[in-house]
Amino acid sequence: MQQDRTHDDQRLTTPGANKGLLEVFRQRHLLSLIVRKEIQIRYRGSVLGWLWSYVKPLVQFVVFFVAIGVFLGLNDRVDFFPIYLLSGITVVTFFNEAFSNGTRSLVDNAPLIKKIYLPREMFPIASMLIAAVNTVPQIIVVVVISLFFGWSPTFASFAAILLALVIVAVLASGLGLFFGSINVTFRDAQSFVEIIVMVAIWASPVMYEWTQVARVVPEWLFVLYRLNPITAAVELFHYGIWAPLGPDNASPIPDVWMFGLLALVTSLIALAIGQLVFRRLEGRFAQDL
């Protein structure tokens, strides 16, 4: 009898204890429910529904194409500028949505966090997955337009696109965990994130070519610029979709794979730091919310 009681005691666990991100993916069903709920809420009461996910990137593309491509003359200076622009916008939009929503996710779900226990990391991760789902229509629009211009996909193209999306997903998750946990106590974090999001589209070669940066900054600063994971992801997307349109029409992007792998490592480090900070601050969430 004493041995049985000892054996039962060894199986007891601390209430609320979890294994962080591993626990989130162990409870995949709950994660999928949260993602589906948020997506359904987004299009509830909408006549066009999912069509808005295709209309928005097309309208955004037309506005930037006319304002920057025609009025500023980039259509003449950058070959296949519509593809170049829309590819970069797709990557940055994915990052901005995942990062911004991940930062707000804990505060937005405060009633749920205070009432029941579930892995709190689930909310920033769900925000990233929701952003990924919302990015799929934009990727489809980019691919369709690229095929119209004569894009011939290869294995390297698909690998570059996939690596770019993985970099953004991991980085946005890590930053969402980091700033989301800080935002619970210090709401200034959300304003700081808004500044980062605003700068992101200009801190990477979306509206301009990377060669323009290389011409005006020292080499060491250009290397530092390319170490930005979002810049590496944008270049990978360009390498996968824009560059294959023709070797004579697109400037080759040097060392794109090397900087892509470095960006992946940086993103994984950001994820590890985000998880560490999240776990240290998690005990205050219910109180501060």
Sequence and secondary structure as in RCSB ss.txt:
>XXXX:A:sequence
MQQDRTHDDQRLTTPGANKGLLEVFRQRHLLSLIVRKEIQIRYRGSVLGWLWSYVKPLVQFVVFFVAIGVFLGLN
DRVDFFPIYLLSGITVVTFFNEAFSNGTRSLVDNAPLIKKIYLPREMFPIASMLIAAVNTVPQIIVVVVISLFFG
WSPTFASFAAILLALVIVAVLASGLGLFFGSINVTFRDAQSFVEIIVMVAIWASPVMYEWTQVARVVPEWLFVLY
RLNPITAAVELFHYGIWAPLGPDNASPIPDVWMFGLLALVTSLIALAIGQLVFRRLEGRFAQDL
>XXXX:A:secstr
 HHHHHHHHHT   TT   THHHHHHTHHHHHHHHHHHHHHHHTT SSTTHHHHHHHHHHHHHHIIIIIISS HH
HHSTTHHHHHHHHHHHHHHHHHHHHHHHHHHHHTHHHHHHS   TTHHHHHHHHHHHHHHHHHHHHHHHHHHHTT
    HHHHHHHHHHHHHHHHHHHHHHHHHHHHHHH THHHHHHHHHHHHHTTSSTTSS HHHHHHHS HHHHHHH
HTSHHHHHHHHHIIIIIGGG TTTS   TTHHHHHHHHHHHHHHHHHHHHHHHHHHGGGHHHH 
